[in-house]
Amino acid sequence: MPNRVEQLIQDRIRAQGCIHMTLLDPEKKSGYDCAAIAKDAEAGGTTAIMVGGSTVASGVEMEDAVKRIKASVKLPVIIFPNNIASITGAADAIWFMSLLNSANTYYLIDSQAIGAPMVKKLGLESMPMGYIIVGYGGAAGYVGQARVVPYDRPELAVAYASAAELLGMRYIYLEAGSGAPQPVYPQMIAAVRKYCKCTLVVGGGIRDAKAALAAKTAGAQIVVTGTLVEDGDKVTERISEITKALKA
């Protein structure tokens, strides 16, 4: 099956250097609200909608949210899984990711082994990702039992990212956690970008165009925001400010 979503992502990155994606958590907002926010985010210029969260436990809730979003936007919808319950054939693709700095093998490889047959059966486009939780960590760090990489230890992030690259993963996600008081430091982003050729994704604590541009300048190729749009207020305006900054 052609990797249509990944091709779109890479084409956009080649065209403008860094793109924006919107992360929606169906457990924080109902499927209907997720769809409305996704539509506003599309109008703001986001490239794709990621759906998932640290505590999503209901497959039914996840599938309903994805279907409603798909009916509202023309953008690709990508599963951002926290567990096997996140897998649904209603989406266009899935970040097939491993939480590299988890102390629990379940988040490192066991859940992936359980979910892989389902991903294949559903024909979901799969994009392999090394997920590294940094600094604050938030709910993702707590639930995933991560040994968080300190903000000021970029060499540790480089080591994990390098391992992911050598294992064949095509994406690295540096995650400060939902609602993080501060985003991943530019020094860490720059270090990972310098030593790894994987597409670099950065999220957590990015609340405005200035922070998004700082991430891009340091080397991020995909910037993800989620908390920024949770209240549903001025979504198009907020996303537009970021996407315009990333295109500059």
Legacy VTK file of the C-alpha trace (Angstrom):
# vtk DataFile Version 3.0
C-alpha trace
ASCII
DATASET POLYDATA
POINTS 248 float
0.000 0.000 0.000
1.479 3.435 -0.922
2.516 5.614 2.008
0.300 8.508 0.978
0.247 10.303 4.322
3.981 10.062 4.816
4.574 11.272 1.262
2.378 14.300 1.912
4.248 15.053 5.152
7.663 14.791 3.528
6.599 16.867 0.519
5.374 19.640 2.818
8.568 19.544 4.870
10.688 19.791 1.733
8.600 22.737 0.572
8.713 24.830 3.755
11.227 23.261 6.151
8.869 22.788 9.089
5.159 22.005 9.320
2.501 22.119 12.031
0.232 19.353 13.276
-2.681 19.635 15.688
-3.100 17.034 18.437
-6.620 16.365 19.702
-7.494 14.218 22.703
-11.012 12.748 22.452
-11.092 12.156 26.185
-10.720 15.867 26.905
-13.231 16.888 24.260
-16.153 14.959 22.841
-15.933 13.632 19.299
-18.169 16.497 18.152
-15.897 19.136 19.706
-12.825 17.436 18.285
-14.351 17.692 14.835
-15.135 21.385 15.251
-11.621 22.135 16.496
-10.099 20.106 13.656
-12.093 22.107 11.114
-10.866 25.380 12.612
-7.292 24.062 12.702
-7.553 23.145 9.019
-8.602 26.704 8.265
-5.544 27.864 10.192
-3.193 25.917 7.941
-2.298 22.861 10.011
-0.975 19.977 7.897
-2.523 17.005 9.712
-4.675 16.083 12.681
-3.212 13.755 15.287
-5.757 12.022 17.528
-4.903 10.435 20.853
-3.783 11.193 24.359
-2.062 9.813 27.403
-5.157 8.290 29.004
-7.547 7.382 26.163
-8.916 4.000 27.208
-11.982 3.520 25.025
-11.609 2.233 21.475
-15.239 3.156 20.796
-14.624 6.751 21.882
-11.490 6.925 19.751
-13.166 5.556 16.623
-16.142 7.873 17.016
-13.860 10.905 17.328
-11.797 9.908 14.291
-14.904 9.361 12.152
-16.338 12.743 13.107
-13.041 14.474 12.363
-12.723 12.671 9.011
-16.201 13.869 8.090
-15.250 17.481 8.888
-11.808 17.926 7.291
-9.843 16.893 4.225
-6.582 16.627 6.165
-4.970 13.278 6.984
-5.920 11.943 10.415
-3.095 10.176 12.236
-3.460 8.022 15.344
-1.187 9.088 18.191
-1.539 5.927 20.281
-1.215 5.531 24.018
-2.335 1.893 23.923
-3.896 -0.730 21.672
-7.343 0.777 22.370
-6.271 3.731 20.217
-6.090 1.649 17.033
-8.941 2.221 14.594
-9.266 1.579 10.898
-11.158 4.865 10.523
-7.869 6.803 10.565
-5.516 7.347 7.633
-2.285 6.400 9.392
-0.693 5.641 12.749
2.489 6.743 14.434
3.796 3.276 15.232
5.931 4.380 18.113
8.040 3.099 20.949
8.498 5.061 24.182
12.257 4.717 24.179
12.921 5.928 27.718
10.160 3.974 29.476
11.130 1.785 32.403
8.311 -0.590 31.427
8.784 -2.890 28.428
5.043 -2.662 27.754
5.483 0.858 26.362
8.797 0.018 24.740
7.743 -3.055 22.702
5.020 -5.226 24.283
2.010 -3.096 23.335
3.481 -2.735 19.843
3.721 -6.506 19.494
0.098 -6.850 20.604
-1.119 -4.102 18.274
0.952 -4.867 15.161
-1.305 -7.652 13.808
-4.324 -5.349 14.110
-2.524 -2.505 12.319
-1.657 -4.864 9.468
-5.146 -6.342 9.306
-6.740 -2.886 9.110
-4.276 -1.801 6.417
-3.286 1.311 8.371
-0.337 3.234 6.999
2.350 2.928 9.653
5.069 5.494 10.356
7.742 4.217 12.787
8.626 6.673 15.531
10.996 6.823 18.479
9.211 8.700 21.284
11.373 10.428 23.909
9.811 12.164 26.906
11.746 15.182 28.123
11.808 17.349 31.242
8.316 17.937 32.602
6.856 14.810 30.970
3.277 15.403 32.074
0.652 12.667 31.920
2.494 10.922 29.092
5.572 10.555 31.256
3.576 9.364 34.254
1.430 6.847 32.406
4.338 5.640 30.264
6.598 5.246 33.317
9.290 7.255 31.557
12.681 8.024 32.981
12.390 11.560 31.652
15.402 13.109 29.969
16.282 16.362 31.804
15.873 19.515 29.734
19.575 20.291 30.123
20.942 16.888 29.087
20.756 16.930 25.268
23.375 14.200 24.975
20.919 11.709 26.484
18.267 12.621 23.924
20.885 12.251 21.174
21.757 8.775 22.437
18.128 7.606 22.394
17.477 9.228 19.020
20.598 7.662 17.532
19.493 4.247 18.751
16.073 4.757 17.146
17.706 5.781 13.872
19.944 2.705 13.829
16.908 0.526 14.561
15.282 1.894 11.394
12.760 4.356 12.815
12.071 7.280 10.498
10.757 9.803 13.038
11.940 11.082 16.414
9.486 12.832 18.735
10.875 15.012 21.544
7.939 15.430 23.930
7.908 17.817 26.883
4.393 16.696 27.850
0.926 18.171 27.437
0.718 21.542 29.160
4.446 21.602 29.937
5.545 24.863 31.619
8.308 25.150 29.045
8.987 23.453 25.705
11.977 21.306 24.778
15.093 23.468 24.869
16.440 24.593 21.476
19.867 23.192 22.436
18.397 19.687 22.684
16.503 20.033 19.409
19.649 21.240 17.645
21.765 18.428 19.068
19.352 15.713 17.966
18.976 17.258 14.520
22.769 17.466 14.144
23.399 13.809 14.873
20.260 12.113 13.500
18.763 12.124 10.029
15.284 11.063 11.162
12.441 13.554 10.712
12.346 15.474 13.984
9.015 16.135 15.713
8.773 18.440 18.743
5.807 19.018 21.046
4.754 20.018 24.538
4.693 23.516 25.975
4.514 25.271 22.591
1.854 27.929 23.063
2.617 30.616 20.505
4.347 31.462 17.244
7.537 32.549 19.002
8.018 29.128 20.645
7.138 27.320 17.413
9.641 29.395 15.443
12.326 28.748 18.073
11.763 25.011 17.649
11.970 25.306 13.863
15.114 27.436 14.005
16.752 24.816 16.241
15.941 22.043 13.769
12.380 20.795 14.318
10.661 19.653 11.124
7.232 19.044 12.647
5.829 21.144 15.490
2.855 19.731 17.402
0.426 21.700 19.562
-2.500 20.346 21.550
-3.253 22.259 24.753
-3.267 25.454 22.694
-6.621 24.568 21.113
-8.339 22.549 23.840
-10.699 25.333 24.879
-11.896 25.711 21.280
-11.405 29.505 21.430
-9.893 31.332 18.431
-8.434 28.079 17.097
-8.052 29.274 13.505
-6.352 32.479 14.635
-3.963 30.708 17.014
-2.979 28.023 14.512
-2.640 30.562 11.711
-0.147 32.601 13.723
2.021 29.499 14.156
1.766 28.222 10.590
2.611 31.654 9.183
5.663 31.851 11.449
6.807 28.400 10.343
6.492 29.366 6.670
8.449 32.599 7.121
LINES 1 249
248 0 1 2 3 4 5 6 7 8 9 10 11 12 13 14 15 16 17 18 19 20 21 22 23 24 25 26 27 28 29 30 31 32 33 34 35 36 37 38 39 40 41 42 43 44 45 46 47 48 49 50 51 52 53 54 55 56 57 58 59 60 61 62 63 64 65 66 67 68 69 70 71 72 73 74 75 76 77 78 79 80 81 82 83 84 85 86 87 88 89 90 91 92 93 94 95 96 97 98 99 100 101 102 103 104 105 106 107 108 109 110 111 112 113 114 115 116 117 118 119 120 121 122 123 124 125 126 127 128 129 130 131 132 133 134 135 136 137 138 139 140 141 142 143 144 145 146 147 148 149 150 151 152 153 154 155 156 157 158 159 160 161 162 163 164 165 166 167 168 169 170 171 172 173 174 175 176 177 178 179 180 181 182 183 184 185 186 187 188 189 190 191 192 193 194 195 196 197 198 199 200 201 202 203 204 205 206 207 208 209 210 211 212 213 214 215 216 217 218 219 220 221 222 223 224 225 226 227 228 229 230 231 232 233 234 235 236 237 238 239 240 241 242 243 244 245 246 247
